[in-house]
Amino acid sequence: MAPNFVRSTVRDMDGYVPGEQPAPGERIIKLNTNENPFPPSPKVMQAIREMEPELLRRYPNPLAESFCAAAAKVLDVSPDMILAGNGSDDILTIATRTFIPPGGKLAFPDPTYSLYPVLARLQEADCVSVKWEKDWALPAEGLLQTKANAIYLANPNAPSGTFVSPTKIAQLAKDFDGLILVDEAYVDFADDNCLSLVRQLPNIVISRTFSKAYSLAGLRFGFAVAQPAVIEQMTKVKDSYNCDAIAIIAAAAAIEDQEYARRTWEHVRGERQRLSSELTQMGWTVLPSSANFIFAVAPDGRGREAYLGLKRQGILVRHFDKPGLSDKIRITIGTSQENNALLGGIKALTATEKAA
Ligand SMILES: Cc1ncc(COP(=O)(O)O)c(C=O)c1O
């Protein structure tokens, strides 16, 4: 029983459920939480090793200014258009507290990243989900009709991996009075992004993360890009020292080493293509993905059985026990060896079923 001094909203809600994290050293092929299969850039590790102890004795720079300067150069925006966060989940929390008043409304296409409704609830706000249109097309009319304070749009979307063109998002932003947050956690694996929209459209905030494209999920670092007047307001809402000194140094080194990061993205895109076509040949239906994972419908529609069968073989993928999703599994793109093991595991499932 929850103690009665806990806010009723918190008592009555379900928390966000993260994907399983096996203990270090466990022999598992982990394709369930969309981490990058490669280690971080050697330059990141070197920057961490060379840190002065004095940097840990003192509080970190509250605005992570050295990171903002490095990121601004790479992204071709000004440093005052960037706000650093403790993972992009921190950016999403800051955005929800900045743009959605208690009693207000958050809208998003459904299904999407399941943290969004949790954040709205914590803000004592309503959330309205609008079903994606056929083939995961943007339900623009439905979203506009919600008259929400903000629309959160994961692009590429999770768990589908599908992508909405920046032109469609620009039109939505022009037609909408509130804020549009484009959650670009997976965008480095896509062909396009919404960065250039931010200059023309004051009601777009982009959030990005180092957890996927830069192999730093354990570090916890993300950032927002928006017009300076918007970043200024979001800065008031964040914790004073939301990013630690190690993370600031490591993230700056990571974004500066574009050559290394891009090599990992290229590998992931190539393997995504290979996995998608091999699974298709095995009778699976694979959604076109712009992310570092694929969402695949099991041939017999038994997604949960496929997830459990792979788990028994030491291969972790993600299954969502929800209407419209339960026939599918979401598979993170791993190294070539991991992907081969996954394909072998799926073949073994089919063989077991035939024998049964
Ligand atoms: C769509 C989406 N946005 C944001 C995040 C959070 O990423 P971070 O590790 O930066 O908090 C995730 C994590 O899986 C995600 O899938």
The ligand as an SDF file (V2000), in Angstrom:
LIG
                    3D

 16 16  0  0  0  0  0  0  0  0999 V2000
   12.2600    8.3360  -28.2710 C   0  0  0  0  0  0  0  0  0  0  0  0
   13.1960    8.4280  -27.1080 C   0  0  0  0  0  0  0  0  0  0  0  0
   13.4520    9.6190  -26.5920 N   0  0  0  0  0  0  0  0  0  0  0  0
   14.2890    9.7610  -25.5360 C   0  0  0  0  0  0  0  0  0  0  0  0
   14.9040    8.6780  -24.9710 C   0  0  0  0  0  0  0  0  0  0  0  0
   15.7610    8.8800  -23.7510 C   0  0  0  0  0  0  0  0  0  0  0  0
   17.0970    8.8840  -24.0020 O   0  0  0  0  0  0  0  0  0  0  0  0
   18.1500    9.3200  -22.9150 P   0  0  0  0  0  0  0  0  0  0  0  0
   18.9820    8.1310  -22.6660 O   0  0  0  0  0  0  0  0  0  0  0  0
   18.9090   10.4540  -23.5550 O   0  0  0  0  0  0  0  0  0  0  0  0
   17.4290    9.8030  -21.6860 O   0  0  0  0  0  0  0  0  0  0  0  0
   14.6700    7.3980  -25.4720 C   0  0  0  0  0  0  0  0  0  0  0  0
   15.3100    6.2310  -24.8440 C   0  0  0  0  0  0  0  0  0  0  0  0
   15.1910    5.1090  -25.1950 O   0  0  0  0  0  0  0  0  0  0  0  0
   13.7870    7.2700  -26.5760 C   0  0  0  0  0  0  0  0  0  0  0  0
   13.5030    6.0650  -27.0920 O   0  0  0  0  0  0  0  0  0  0  0  0
  1  2  1  0
  2  3  1  0
  2 15  2  0
  3  4  2  0
  4  5  1  0
  5  6  1  0
  5 12  2  0
  6  7  1  0
  7  8  1  0
  8  9  2  0
  8 10  1  0
  8 11  1  0
 12 13  1  0
 12 15  1  0
 13 14  2  0
 15 16  1  0
M  END
$$$$
